[in-house]
């Protein structure tokens, strides 16, 4: 039950949605017809040294 309660507040997307929408969140749920995924978004620092 606690796990389901935590998932209710997460933003939900479907396969085919634009990927840039995910970058506004830390964790999202992707709900397809047969499968569901929880994806954690982590921004990596870009190393600009040449």
C-alpha distance matrix in Angstrom:
0.0 3.8 5.4 5.3 6.3 8.8 10.1 11.0 13.8 15.4 18.6 18.8 22.0 23.5 26.0 29.4 28.4 30.7 29.6 31.0 28.2 25.7 27.9 27.0 23.4 22.1 19.1 18.8 17.1 19.7 19.0 21.7 22.5 21.4 19.5 17.2 17.9 16.8 20.1 21.0 24.3 26.8 30.3 33.1 36.3 39.3 42.2 45.4 47.9 50.6
3.8 0.0 3.8 5.5 5.1 6.3 8.8 10.2 12.1 13.7 17.3 18.2 21.5 23.5 26.0 29.2 27.9 29.8 28.4 29.4 26.8 24.1 25.8 24.8 21.1 19.5 16.8 17.3 16.3 19.4 19.4 22.5 23.9 22.8 20.5 17.6 17.6 15.7 18.5 18.8 22.1 24.2 27.6 30.4 33.4 36.6 39.5 42.6 45.1 47.9
5.4 3.8 0.0 3.8 5.4 5.2 6.4 9.0 11.0 11.6 15.1 15.6 18.7 20.5 22.7 26.0 24.9 26.8 25.2 26.5 24.1 21.2 23.1 22.5 18.8 17.1 14.0 14.3 13.1 16.1 16.2 19.3 20.9 19.7 17.1 14.1 13.9 12.1 15.1 15.7 19.1 21.4 25.0 27.7 30.9 33.9 36.8 40.0 42.5 45.2
5.3 5.5 3.8 0.0 3.8 5.4 5.1 6.5 9.5 10.5 13.5 13.6 16.8 18.5 21.0 24.3 23.2 25.5 24.4 25.8 23.0 20.6 23.0 22.1 18.7 17.7 14.5 13.8 12.0 14.7 14.2 17.3 18.6 17.9 15.7 12.9 13.5 12.2 15.5 16.7 19.9 22.7 26.1 29.1 32.3 35.2 38.3 41.3 44.0 46.6
6.3 5.1 5.4 3.8 0.0 3.8 5.5 5.4 7.6 9.8 13.2 14.2 17.8 20.0 22.9 25.9 24.3 26.3 25.3 26.1 23.1 20.9 22.9 21.5 18.1 17.3 14.6 14.3 13.4 16.5 16.4 19.8 21.4 21.1 18.9 15.8 16.0 14.1 16.9 17.5 20.3 22.9 26.1 29.3 32.3 35.3 38.4 41.3 44.1 46.9
8.8 6.3 5.2 5.4 3.8 0.0 3.8 5.6 6.2 7.6 11.3 12.9 16.4 19.0 21.6 24.5 22.7 24.2 22.9 23.5 20.7 18.2 19.8 18.6 15.0 13.7 11.2 11.7 11.5 15.0 15.8 19.3 21.5 21.2 18.5 15.0 14.3 11.7 14.0 14.1 16.9 19.3 22.4 25.6 28.5 31.6 34.7 37.6 40.4 43.2
10.1 8.8 6.4 5.1 5.5 3.8 0.0 3.8 5.5 5.5 8.7 9.5 12.9 15.3 18.0 20.9 19.3 21.1 20.0 21.0 18.2 15.8 18.0 17.0 13.6 12.9 9.7 9.0 8.0 11.4 12.0 15.6 17.8 17.7 15.0 11.5 11.1 9.0 11.7 12.6 15.4 18.4 21.5 24.7 27.9 30.7 34.0 36.8 39.7 42.3
11.0 10.2 9.0 6.5 5.4 5.6 3.8 0.0 3.8 5.6 8.2 9.2 12.9 15.4 18.7 21.3 19.4 21.4 20.8 21.6 18.4 16.6 19.0 17.4 14.5 14.6 11.9 10.6 9.6 12.7 12.7 16.3 18.3 18.8 16.7 13.4 13.7 12.0 14.4 15.4 17.7 20.8 23.6 27.0 30.0 32.7 36.2 38.7 41.8 44.4
13.8 12.1 11.0 9.5 7.6 6.2 5.5 3.8 0.0 3.8 6.7 9.1 12.9 16.1 19.2 21.4 19.0 20.4 19.7 19.8 16.5 14.8 16.6 14.6 11.7 12.1 10.1 9.6 10.0 13.4 14.3 18.1 20.5 21.3 18.9 15.4 14.8 12.5 14.0 14.2 15.9 18.7 21.2 24.8 27.6 30.3 33.8 36.2 39.4 42.1
15.4 13.7 11.6 10.5 9.8 7.6 5.5 5.6 3.8 0.0 3.8 6.4 9.8 13.2 16.1 18.2 15.8 17.1 16.1 16.5 13.4 11.3 13.4 11.9 8.9 9.3 6.8 5.8 6.6 10.1 11.8 15.5 18.4 19.2 16.5 12.8 11.8 9.3 10.4 10.9 12.5 15.6 18.2 21.7 24.7 27.3 30.8 33.2 36.4 39.0
18.6 17.3 15.1 13.5 13.2 11.3 8.7 8.2 6.7 3.8 0.0 3.8 6.9 10.5 13.6 15.2 12.5 13.8 13.2 13.5 10.1 8.8 11.4 9.9 7.8 9.6 7.7 5.3 6.3 8.7 10.6 14.1 17.2 18.6 16.2 12.8 11.9 10.1 10.6 11.6 12.2 15.7 17.7 21.4 24.2 26.4 30.1 32.3 35.6 38.0
18.8 18.2 15.6 13.6 14.2 12.9 9.5 9.2 9.1 6.4 3.8 0.0 3.8 7.0 10.3 12.4 10.2 12.4 12.3 13.6 10.4 9.4 12.7 12.2 10.5 12.1 9.5 5.9 4.7 5.8 7.1 10.4 13.5 15.1 13.1 10.0 9.9 9.3 10.4 12.5 13.5 17.2 19.4 22.8 25.9 27.8 31.4 33.6 37.0 39.0
22.0 21.5 18.7 16.8 17.8 16.4 12.9 12.9 12.9 9.8 6.9 3.8 0.0 3.8 6.9 8.6 6.5 9.1 9.6 11.5 8.8 8.3 12.1 12.3 11.5 13.4 11.1 7.4 6.2 4.9 6.4 8.7 12.0 14.1 12.4 10.0 9.8 10.2 10.6 13.2 13.6 17.3 19.1 22.3 25.5 26.9 30.5 32.5 35.9 37.7
23.5 23.5 20.5 18.5 20.0 19.0 15.3 15.4 16.1 13.2 10.5 7.0 3.8 0.0 3.8 6.1 5.8 9.3 10.3 13.1 11.2 10.9 14.7 15.6 14.9 16.5 14.1 10.3 8.3 5.3 5.3 5.9 9.1 11.5 10.5 9.3 9.9 11.6 12.2 15.4 15.9 19.6 21.4 24.3 27.5 28.6 32.2 34.1 37.4 38.9
26.0 26.0 22.7 21.0 22.9 21.6 18.0 18.7 19.2 16.1 13.6 10.3 6.9 3.8 0.0 3.8 5.6 8.7 9.5 12.9 12.1 11.7 15.2 16.9 16.5 17.9 15.6 12.2 10.4 6.8 7.2 6.2 9.2 11.2 10.3 10.0 10.2 12.5 12.6 15.9 16.2 19.6 21.3 23.7 27.0 27.7 31.1 33.0 36.1 37.3
29.4 29.2 26.0 24.3 25.9 24.5 20.9 21.3 21.4 18.2 15.2 12.4 8.6 6.1 3.8 0.0 3.8 6.4 8.4 11.6 11.3 11.9 15.1 16.9 17.4 19.2 17.6 14.3 13.3 10.0 10.7 9.7 12.2 14.6 14.0 13.7 13.7 15.6 15.0 17.9 17.4 20.6 21.6 23.9 26.9 27.2 30.6 32.1 35.4 36.3
28.4 27.9 24.9 23.2 24.3 22.7 19.3 19.4 19.0 15.8 12.5 10.2 6.5 5.8 5.6 3.8 0.0 3.8 6.3 8.8 7.7 9.0 12.2 13.5 14.3 16.6 15.4 12.2 11.9 9.4 10.9 11.1 14.1 16.6 15.5 14.3 13.9 14.8 14.0 16.3 15.5 18.8 19.6 22.2 25.1 25.5 29.1 30.6 34.0 35.2
30.7 29.8 26.8 25.5 26.3 24.2 21.1 21.4 20.4 17.1 13.8 12.4 9.1 9.3 8.7 6.4 3.8 0.0 3.8 5.6 5.9 7.9 10.1 11.9 13.5 16.0 15.5 13.1 13.8 11.8 14.0 14.5 17.7 19.9 18.4 17.0 15.8 16.2 14.5 16.2 14.5 17.3 17.4 19.9 22.4 22.5 26.1 27.3 30.8 32.0
29.6 28.4 25.2 24.4 25.3 22.9 20.0 20.8 19.7 16.1 13.2 12.3 9.6 10.3 9.5 8.4 6.3 3.8 0.0 3.8 5.3 5.6 7.4 10.1 11.3 13.3 13.1 11.2 12.5 11.1 14.0 14.9 18.4 20.0 17.9 16.2 14.2 14.2 11.8 13.0 11.1 13.7 13.8 16.2 18.9 19.3 22.9 24.3 27.8 29.1
31.0 29.4 26.5 25.8 26.1 23.5 21.0 21.6 19.8 16.5 13.5 13.6 11.5 13.1 12.9 11.6 8.8 5.6 3.8 0.0 3.8 5.4 5.5 7.8 10.1 12.6 13.4 12.3 14.4 13.7 16.8 18.2 21.7 23.4 21.2 19.1 17.0 16.2 13.5 13.8 11.1 13.2 12.5 15.1 17.3 17.6 21.3 22.5 26.1 27.6
28.2 26.8 24.1 23.0 23.1 20.7 18.2 18.4 16.5 13.4 10.1 10.4 8.8 11.2 12.1 11.3 7.7 5.9 5.3 3.8 0.0 3.8 5.5 6.1 8.1 11.3 11.7 10.0 12.1 11.9 14.7 16.6 20.1 22.1 19.9 17.5 15.7 14.7 12.7 13.2 11.2 13.8 13.9 17.1 19.4 20.3 24.1 25.5 29.1 30.9
25.7 24.1 21.2 20.6 20.9 18.2 15.8 16.6 14.8 11.3 8.8 9.4 8.3 10.9 11.7 11.9 9.0 7.9 5.6 5.4 3.8 0.0 3.8 5.5 5.8 8.1 8.2 7.0 9.6 9.9 13.3 15.6 19.3 20.6 17.9 15.2 12.9 11.5 9.1 9.4 7.5 10.6 11.4 14.7 17.5 18.9 22.7 24.5 28.0 30.0
27.9 25.8 23.1 23.0 22.9 19.8 18.0 19.0 16.6 13.4 11.4 12.7 12.1 14.7 15.2 15.1 12.2 10.1 7.4 5.5 5.5 3.8 0.0 3.8 5.4 7.5 9.2 9.5 12.7 13.4 17.0 19.2 23.0 24.1 21.3 18.5 15.8 13.8 10.9 9.9 6.8 8.7 8.5 11.9 14.3 15.7 19.5 21.2 24.8 26.9
27.0 24.8 22.5 22.1 21.5 18.6 17.0 17.4 14.6 11.9 9.9 12.2 12.3 15.6 16.9 16.9 13.5 11.9 10.1 7.8 6.1 5.5 3.8 0.0 3.8 7.2 9.3 9.7 13.1 14.5 17.7 20.4 24.1 25.5 22.7 19.6 17.2 14.9 12.6 11.4 8.9 10.8 10.7 14.3 16.3 18.1 21.8 23.4 27.0 29.4
23.4 21.1 18.8 18.7 18.1 15.0 13.6 14.5 11.7 8.9 7.8 10.5 11.5 14.9 16.5 17.4 14.3 13.5 11.3 10.1 8.1 5.8 5.4 3.8 0.0 3.8 5.7 6.8 10.5 12.7 16.0 19.0 22.6 23.6 20.6 17.2 14.7 11.9 9.9 8.5 6.9 9.3 10.5 14.3 16.8 19.1 22.8 24.9 28.2 30.8
22.1 19.5 17.1 17.7 17.3 13.7 12.9 14.6 12.1 9.3 9.6 12.1 13.4 16.5 17.9 19.2 16.6 16.0 13.3 12.6 11.3 8.1 7.5 7.2 3.8 0.0 3.8 6.9 10.6 13.2 16.6 19.7 23.3 23.7 20.4 16.9 13.9 10.6 8.3 5.8 4.9 6.9 9.2 12.7 15.5 18.3 21.7 24.3 27.3 30.0
19.1 16.8 14.0 14.5 14.6 11.2 9.7 11.9 10.1 6.8 7.7 9.5 11.1 14.1 15.6 17.6 15.4 15.5 13.1 13.4 11.7 8.2 9.2 9.3 5.7 3.8 0.0 3.8 7.1 10.1 13.3 16.5 20.0 20.2 16.8 13.2 10.4 7.0 5.6 4.4 5.9 9.0 11.9 15.2 18.4 21.0 24.4 27.1 30.1 32.6
18.8 17.3 14.3 13.8 14.3 11.7 9.0 10.6 9.6 5.8 5.3 5.9 7.4 10.3 12.2 14.3 12.2 13.1 11.2 12.3 10.0 7.0 9.5 9.7 6.8 6.9 3.8 0.0 3.8 6.6 9.8 13.0 16.6 17.1 14.0 10.5 8.2 5.8 5.4 6.6 7.9 11.6 14.2 17.6 20.8 23.0 26.5 29.1 32.2 34.5
17.1 16.3 13.1 12.0 13.4 11.5 8.0 9.6 10.0 6.6 6.3 4.7 6.2 8.3 10.4 13.3 11.9 13.8 12.5 14.4 12.1 9.6 12.7 13.1 10.5 10.6 7.1 3.8 0.0 3.8 6.3 9.7 13.1 13.6 10.6 7.0 5.6 4.6 6.3 9.0 11.0 14.7 17.5 20.6 24.1 26.1 29.6 32.1 35.2 37.3
19.7 19.4 16.1 14.7 16.5 15.0 11.4 12.7 13.4 10.1 8.7 5.8 4.9 5.3 6.8 10.0 9.4 11.8 11.1 13.7 11.9 9.9 13.4 14.5 12.7 13.2 10.1 6.6 3.8 0.0 3.8 6.5 10.2 11.0 8.4 5.6 5.0 6.4 7.6 11.0 12.5 16.2 18.7 21.6 25.1 26.7 30.1 32.5 35.6 37.3
19.0 19.4 16.2 14.2 16.4 15.8 12.0 12.7 14.3 11.8 10.6 7.1 6.4 5.3 7.2 10.7 10.9 14.0 14.0 16.8 14.7 13.3 17.0 17.7 16.0 16.6 13.3 9.8 6.3 3.8 0.0 3.8 6.9 8.1 6.4 4.5 6.5 8.8 11.0 14.5 16.2 20.0 22.5 25.4 28.9 30.4 33.8 36.2 39.3 41.0
21.7 22.5 19.3 17.3 19.8 19.3 15.6 16.3 18.1 15.5 14.1 10.4 8.7 5.9 6.2 9.7 11.1 14.5 14.9 18.2 16.6 15.6 19.2 20.4 19.0 19.7 16.5 13.0 9.7 6.5 3.8 0.0 3.8 5.6 5.2 5.9 8.4 11.5 13.3 17.1 18.7 22.3 24.7 27.2 30.7 31.9 35.3 37.6 40.6 41.9
22.5 23.9 20.9 18.6 21.4 21.5 17.8 18.3 20.5 18.4 17.2 13.5 12.0 9.1 9.2 12.2 14.1 17.7 18.4 21.7 20.1 19.3 23.0 24.1 22.6 23.3 20.0 16.6 13.1 10.2 6.9 3.8 0.0 3.8 6.0 8.2 11.4 14.7 16.9 20.6 22.4 26.0 28.5 30.9 34.5 35.6 38.9 41.2 44.2 45.4
21.4 22.8 19.7 17.9 21.1 21.2 17.7 18.8 21.3 19.2 18.6 15.1 14.1 11.5 11.2 14.6 16.6 19.9 20.0 23.4 22.1 20.6 24.1 25.5 23.6 23.7 20.2 17.1 13.6 11.0 8.1 5.6 3.8 0.0 3.8 7.2 10.4 14.0 16.5 20.2 22.5 25.9 28.6 30.9 34.6 35.8 38.9 41.5 44.2 45.5
19.5 20.5 17.1 15.7 18.9 18.5 15.0 16.7 18.9 16.5 16.2 13.1 12.4 10.5 10.3 14.0 15.5 18.4 17.9 21.2 19.9 17.9 21.3 22.7 20.6 20.4 16.8 14.0 10.6 8.4 6.4 5.2 6.0 3.8 0.0 3.8 6.8 10.4 12.9 16.6 19.0 22.3 25.3 27.5 31.2 32.6 35.7 38.4 41.1 42.5
17.2 17.6 14.1 12.9 15.8 15.0 11.5 13.4 15.4 12.8 12.8 10.0 10.0 9.3 10.0 13.7 14.3 17.0 16.2 19.1 17.5 15.2 18.5 19.6 17.2 16.9 13.2 10.5 7.0 5.6 4.5 5.9 8.2 7.2 3.8 0.0 3.8 7.0 9.9 13.4 16.0 19.5 22.5 25.0 28.7 30.4 33.6 36.3 39.1 40.8
17.9 17.6 13.9 13.5 16.0 14.3 11.1 13.7 14.8 11.8 11.9 9.9 9.8 9.9 10.2 13.7 13.9 15.8 14.2 17.0 15.7 12.9 15.8 17.2 14.7 13.9 10.4 8.2 5.6 5.0 6.5 8.4 11.4 10.4 6.8 3.8 0.0 3.8 6.2 9.9 12.5 15.8 18.9 21.3 25.0 26.8 30.0 32.8 35.5 37.3
16.8 15.7 12.1 12.2 14.1 11.7 9.0 12.0 12.5 9.3 10.1 9.3 10.2 11.6 12.5 15.6 14.8 16.2 14.2 16.2 14.7 11.5 13.8 14.9 11.9 10.6 7.0 5.8 4.6 6.4 8.8 11.5 14.7 14.0 10.4 7.0 3.8 0.0 3.8 6.7 9.9 13.1 16.4 19.0 22.7 24.9 28.0 31.0 33.7 35.8
20.1 18.5 15.1 15.5 16.9 14.0 11.7 14.4 14.0 10.4 10.6 10.4 10.6 12.2 12.6 15.0 14.0 14.5 11.8 13.5 12.7 9.1 10.9 12.6 9.9 8.3 5.6 5.4 6.3 7.6 11.0 13.3 16.9 16.5 12.9 9.9 6.2 3.8 0.0 3.8 6.4 9.6 12.8 15.4 19.0 21.1 24.3 27.2 30.0 32.1
21.0 18.8 15.7 16.7 17.5 14.1 12.6 15.4 14.2 10.9 11.6 12.5 13.2 15.4 15.9 17.9 16.3 16.2 13.0 13.8 13.2 9.4 9.9 11.4 8.5 5.8 4.4 6.6 9.0 11.0 14.5 17.1 20.6 20.2 16.6 13.4 9.9 6.7 3.8 0.0 3.8 6.5 10.0 12.6 16.2 18.7 21.8 24.8 27.5 29.9
24.3 22.1 19.1 19.9 20.3 16.9 15.4 17.7 15.9 12.5 12.2 13.5 13.6 15.9 16.2 17.4 15.5 14.5 11.1 11.1 11.2 7.5 6.8 8.9 6.9 4.9 5.9 7.9 11.0 12.5 16.2 18.7 22.4 22.5 19.0 16.0 12.5 9.9 6.4 3.8 0.0 3.8 6.6 9.7 13.1 15.5 18.8 21.6 24.5 26.9
26.8 24.2 21.4 22.7 22.9 19.3 18.4 20.8 18.7 15.6 15.7 17.2 17.3 19.6 19.6 20.6 18.8 17.3 13.7 13.2 13.8 10.6 8.7 10.8 9.3 6.9 9.0 11.6 14.7 16.2 20.0 22.3 26.0 25.9 22.3 19.5 15.8 13.1 9.6 6.5 3.8 0.0 3.8 6.4 9.8 12.5 15.6 18.6 21.3 23.9
30.3 27.6 25.0 26.1 26.1 22.4 21.5 23.6 21.2 18.2 17.7 19.4 19.1 21.4 21.3 21.6 19.6 17.4 13.8 12.5 13.9 11.4 8.5 10.7 10.5 9.2 11.9 14.2 17.5 18.7 22.5 24.7 28.5 28.6 25.3 22.5 18.9 16.4 12.8 10.0 6.6 3.8 0.0 3.8 6.6 9.2 12.6 15.3 18.3 20.9
33.1 30.4 27.7 29.1 29.3 25.6 24.7 27.0 24.8 21.7 21.4 22.8 22.3 24.3 23.7 23.9 22.2 19.9 16.2 15.1 17.1 14.7 11.9 14.3 14.3 12.7 15.2 17.6 20.6 21.6 25.4 27.2 30.9 30.9 27.5 25.0 21.3 19.0 15.4 12.6 9.7 6.4 3.8 0.0 3.8 6.3 9.2 12.3 15.0 17.6
36.3 33.4 30.9 32.3 32.3 28.5 27.9 30.0 27.6 24.7 24.2 25.9 25.5 27.5 27.0 26.9 25.1 22.4 18.9 17.3 19.4 17.5 14.3 16.3 16.8 15.5 18.4 20.8 24.1 25.1 28.9 30.7 34.5 34.6 31.2 28.7 25.0 22.7 19.0 16.2 13.1 9.8 6.6 3.8 0.0 3.8 6.4 9.3 11.9 14.9
39.3 36.6 33.9 35.2 35.3 31.6 30.7 32.7 30.3 27.3 26.4 27.8 26.9 28.6 27.7 27.2 25.5 22.5 19.3 17.6 20.3 18.9 15.7 18.1 19.1 18.3 21.0 23.0 26.1 26.7 30.4 31.9 35.6 35.8 32.6 30.4 26.8 24.9 21.1 18.7 15.5 12.5 9.2 6.3 3.8 0.0 3.8 6.1 9.2 11.8
42.2 39.5 36.8 38.3 38.4 34.7 34.0 36.2 33.8 30.8 30.1 31.4 30.5 32.2 31.1 30.6 29.1 26.1 22.9 21.3 24.1 22.7 19.5 21.8 22.8 21.7 24.4 26.5 29.6 30.1 33.8 35.3 38.9 38.9 35.7 33.6 30.0 28.0 24.3 21.8 18.8 15.6 12.6 9.2 6.4 3.8 0.0 3.8 5.7 8.6
45.4 42.6 40.0 41.3 41.3 37.6 36.8 38.7 36.2 33.2 32.3 33.6 32.5 34.1 33.0 32.1 30.6 27.3 24.3 22.5 25.5 24.5 21.2 23.4 24.9 24.3 27.1 29.1 32.1 32.5 36.2 37.6 41.2 41.5 38.4 36.3 32.8 31.0 27.2 24.8 21.6 18.6 15.3 12.3 9.3 6.1 3.8 0.0 3.8 6.3
47.9 45.1 42.5 44.0 44.1 40.4 39.7 41.8 39.4 36.4 35.6 37.0 35.9 37.4 36.1 35.4 34.0 30.8 27.8 26.1 29.1 28.0 24.8 27.0 28.2 27.3 30.1 32.2 35.2 35.6 39.3 40.6 44.2 44.2 41.1 39.1 35.5 33.7 30.0 27.5 24.5 21.3 18.3 15.0 11.9 9.2 5.7 3.8 0.0 3.8
50.6 47.9 45.2 46.6 46.9 43.2 42.3 44.4 42.1 39.0 38.0 39.0 37.7 38.9 37.3 36.3 35.2 32.0 29.1 27.6 30.9 30.0 26.9 29.4 30.8 30.0 32.6 34.5 37.3 37.3 41.0 41.9 45.4 45.5 42.5 40.8 37.3 35.8 32.1 29.9 26.9 23.9 20.9 17.6 14.9 11.8 8.6 6.3 3.8 0.0
